Amino acid sequence: MPPHYFRYVQNTLDNPTLPTMKRILLLSALCFSAAIGHAQDATGLLGEVFSAKRIVKTNLVGYAFLSVNANYEQKTGPNTSVGLLAGYKLPSTIHVEAIGNLDGENQTYSGDVEPKGVFLNPYFRYYTAQTFKGFYMEAFLRYFNYTYLVPYDYEKNNGTTIHANLDGTASAFGGGLALGVQFNIAPRVYMDINAGFGVATGNAHIETNDPNLELEDYLTIKHNIEKYQDDADVQVFLLGDILKDPVAKADANHAEADFNNKIFPIVRGGICIGYAF
């Protein structure tokens, strides 16, 4: 309350002509008014102290692809935050169009891939209104390390068809940009919707060691990978065109190929639900 108000009240209370009852009422009103003023100040202070500084959430869309994940976002300013999304892709069979015949050769990949592995996604956000609420722009990084299986059919010279798997690994690091919106759906419960795209560079490795294959078969597989890399249309899930510039090897027990410094696409998006505290 303004100082002149207290001076007025003090002068009034010091007035010897003021009846005792009026003095009591005036003093009570003063105390009541002061209490209200302090309560308002305390409410503002408590609101600042107990306002949400962080959100823990999970991407619901990820579970549709068997990706267990957790997302932590920390407020760093009135309009900014940093966060980390981390998860594990559980093994599951995903049907994709891999390749057909390699220039008449009877070596083909089927359209099923079984990836699994970890991914990390740190990010920085700028909110146009205030942190945690409204539209935002995001810059993110992405690291992933997957293992996967790619089933294929191989026809030997005697006409026997071998059903085998390529065992592979792939890891990459990159980044991109995303847009999103976050809003309350209940006290301290938030919904976060976002989508983004980026690129990453990394390495991939594939090999096969089926016991039904022999040295001649492995050498043929190695030869086909090297010879037909420019002719084959091979798009493997999470890896893109993996038959470009391979380093292939073969012996009596296996065939393998490494694909280094590959460019992989990164897709970021989801619908998250979280709790703020």
C-alpha positions in Angstrom: 0.0 0.0 0.0 1.2 3.6 -0.6 3.0 5.3 2.3 0.6 8.2 2.4 -2.2 5.8 3.2 -0.4 4.6 6.3 0.3 8.2 7.3 -3.3 9.1 7.0 -4.4 6.1 9.1 -1.7 6.9 11.7 -2.9 10.5 12.0 -6.5 9.4 12.3 -5.6 6.9 15.1 -3.7 9.6 16.9 -6.7 11.9 16.9 -7.9 12.1 20.5 -11.4 12.9 19.5 -11.9 9.6 17.6 -14.1 7.2 19.5 -12.5 3.9 20.7 -14.8 1.7 18.6 -14.0 3.6 15.4 -10.3 3.2 16.3 -10.7 -0.5 16.6 -12.6 -0.8 13.3 -10.1 1.3 11.4 -7.2 -0.7 12.8 -8.9 -3.9 11.8 -9.5 -2.6 8.3 -5.8 -1.7 8.0 -4.7 -5.1 9.1 -7.1 -6.8 6.7 -5.9 -4.7 3.8 -2.3 -5.3 4.5 -3.0 -9.1 4.7 -4.6 -9.0 1.2 -1.6 -7.1 -0.2 0.9 -9.5 1.2 -1.2 -12.5 0.0 -1.2 -11.1 -3.6 2.5 -10.7 -3.5 3.0 -14.2 -2.1 0.7 -15.7 -4.8 2.8 -14.1 -7.6 6.0 -15.4 -5.9 4.6 -18.9 -5.5 3.3 -18.9 -9.1 6.9 -18.2 -10.2 8.5 -20.7 -7.9 6.0 -23.6 -8.7 5.6 -22.9 -12.5 6.5 -25.8 -14.7 10.3 -26.0 -15.5 10.4 -29.4 -17.2 8.2 -31.9 -18.9 8.6 -35.7 -19.1 6.7 -37.2 -22.0 6.5 -40.1 -24.5 5.7 -40.4 -28.2 2.5 -42.3 -28.7 3.1 -42.8 -32.4 6.4 -44.6 -31.7 4.7 -47.4 -30.0 2.8 -48.2 -33.2 6.3 -49.1 -34.6 7.4 -50.8 -31.4 9.7 -48.0 -30.4 9.8 -47.6 -26.6 10.8 -44.0 -25.9 11.1 -41.2 -23.3 11.4 -37.5 -23.8 12.7 -34.9 -21.3 12.3 -31.1 -22.0 13.9 -28.5 -19.8 12.9 -24.8 -19.8 15.9 -22.5 -20.4 14.2 -19.1 -20.9 10.9 -17.4 -21.4 10.7 -18.8 -25.0 13.4 -21.5 -25.1 14.0 -25.1 -24.0 16.3 -28.0 -24.6 15.4 -31.6 -24.5 16.4 -35.2 -25.2 14.4 -38.0 -26.8 15.8 -41.5 -26.4 14.4 -44.9 -27.3 14.8 -48.4 -28.4 13.4 -49.9 -31.5 12.1 -53.4 -30.6 12.6 -56.1 -33.3 9.6 -56.2 -35.7 9.1 -57.3 -39.3 8.5 -54.4 -41.7 7.6 -55.1 -45.3 9.4 -52.9 -47.9 10.1 -53.1 -51.6 13.7 -54.2 -51.7 14.9 -55.4 -55.2 14.0 -57.8 -58.0 16.5 -59.7 -60.1 20.0 -58.4 -60.6 20.3 -58.1 -64.4 18.9 -61.6 -64.8 20.7 -63.2 -61.9 18.6 -65.3 -59.6 19.7 -63.5 -56.4 16.9 -61.5 -54.9 16.0 -59.8 -51.6 12.5 -60.1 -50.2 10.6 -57.1 -49.0 10.9 -57.8 -45.2 13.3 -56.1 -42.9 13.7 -56.6 -39.2 15.4 -53.5 -37.6 16.1 -53.0 -33.9 18.4 -50.7 -31.9 18.8 -47.5 -30.0 18.3 -43.9 -31.0 19.1 -40.5 -29.4 17.6 -37.2 -30.3 18.7 -34.0 -28.5 17.0 -30.8 -29.5 16.6 -27.0 -29.0 13.2 -25.3 -29.2 12.1 -21.7 -29.7 8.5 -21.0 -28.8 6.7 -18.1 -30.4 4.5 -17.3 -27.4 6.1 -18.8 -24.2 8.0 -21.9 -23.3 6.0 -25.1 -23.3 2.9 -23.4 -24.9 2.0 -22.7 -28.5 3.9 -23.1 -31.8 7.7 -23.7 -31.8 10.6 -24.2 -34.2 13.1 -27.0 -33.4 16.6 -27.8 -34.4 17.5 -31.4 -33.6 20.4 -33.9 -33.8 19.9 -37.6 -34.3 22.1 -40.6 -33.6 21.0 -44.2 -34.2 22.6 -47.6 -34.1 20.5 -50.4 -35.6 20.9 -54.1 -36.4 18.7 -55.7 -38.9 17.9 -58.8 -40.9 17.1 -58.8 -44.7 15.7 -62.2 -45.9 16.7 -63.2 -49.4 16.4 -66.1 -51.9 19.4 -67.5 -53.6 19.3 -70.1 -56.4 22.3 -72.4 -56.6 23.6 -73.8 -59.9 21.9 -77.1 -59.2 18.5 -75.3 -59.1 18.1 -75.4 -55.4 16.7 -72.2 -53.8 18.2 -71.2 -50.5 16.2 -69.0 -48.2 18.7 -67.0 -46.1 19.2 -63.8 -44.2 21.6 -60.9 -44.6 22.7 -59.8 -41.1 23.4 -56.1 -41.0 24.3 -53.1 -38.8 23.9 -49.4 -39.5 24.8 -46.3 -37.4 24.7 -42.6 -38.3 24.7 -39.1 -36.9 23.0 -36.0 -38.3 20.4 -33.4 -37.7 17.5 -31.4 -39.1 14.6 -29.0 -38.4 11.1 -29.5 -37.2 7.9 -27.5 -36.5 5.4 -28.3 -33.8 2.8 -27.1 -31.3 2.4 -27.9 -27.6 -0.6 -27.2 -25.4 -2.4 -28.1 -22.1 -5.1 -30.8 -22.1 -5.3 -30.8 -18.3 -3.5 -29.2 -15.4 0.2 -29.9 -15.9 -0.7 -32.4 -18.7 0.6 -31.4 -22.2 0.1 -32.6 -25.7 3.0 -32.1 -28.2 2.6 -32.6 -31.9 5.6 -32.2 -34.3 7.1 -33.2 -37.6 10.5 -32.6 -39.2 13.1 -33.9 -41.6 16.9 -34.1 -41.7 19.9 -36.0 -43.0 22.6 -38.1 -41.4 25.8 -39.7 -42.5 27.1 -43.1 -41.3 28.1 -46.6 -42.2 26.3 -49.9 -42.9 27.6 -53.5 -42.9 25.9 -56.6 -44.3 27.0 -60.2 -44.3 25.6 -63.7 -44.9 26.9 -67.1 -43.7 24.2 -69.6 -44.4 25.5 -73.2 -43.9 23.8 -74.2 -47.2 26.0 -71.9 -49.2 29.6 -72.7 -50.3 32.6 -70.7 -51.5 31.3 -70.6 -55.0 28.0 -69.1 -53.8 29.7 -66.5 -51.6 32.0 -65.5 -54.4 28.9 -65.1 -56.7 27.2 -62.9 -54.1 30.3 -60.8 -53.7 30.6 -60.4 -57.5 27.0 -59.5 -57.8 27.2 -56.8 -55.2 30.2 -55.2 -56.9 29.1 -55.7 -60.5 25.5 -54.7 -60.2 25.7 -51.9 -57.7 24.9 -49.3 -60.3 22.1 -51.3 -62.0 20.2 -52.6 -59.0 17.4 -50.6 -57.5 17.9 -51.4 -53.8 16.2 -49.3 -51.2 16.4 -50.8 -47.7 14.4 -49.4 -44.9 16.4 -47.0 -42.7 19.4 -47.3 -45.1 18.3 -46.1 -48.5 20.4 -47.2 -51.5 22.9 -49.4 -49.8 24.5 -51.0 -52.9 26.5 -47.9 -53.9 30.3 -48.1 -53.5 30.6 -51.3 -51.5 33.7 -52.8 -50.1 32.9 -56.5 -50.6 34.7 -59.7 -49.4 34.0 -63.4 -49.5 35.6 -66.6 -48.3 34.5 -70.2 -47.8 32.4 -69.3 -44.8 30.7 -66.0 -45.6 30.2 -62.9 -47.8 30.1 -59.4 -46.6 30.0 -55.8 -47.7 30.7 -52.4 -46.1 29.0 -49.2 -47.2 30.8 -46.2 -45.7 29.9 -42.5 -45.5 26.3 -43.1 -46.6 23.7 -40.4 -46.4 20.5 -41.5 -44.6 17.2 -39.7 -44.4 15.9 -38.7 -40.9 12.2 -38.4 -40.3 11.2 -36.8 -37.0 7.6 -36.6 -35.8 5.0 -37.8 -33.4 2.2 -37.1 -30.9 3.5 -36.9 -27.4 1.8 -36.7 -24.0 3.6 -35.6 -20.9 3.5 -34.3 -17.4 5.0 -30.9 -16.4 6.6 -30.2 -13.0 
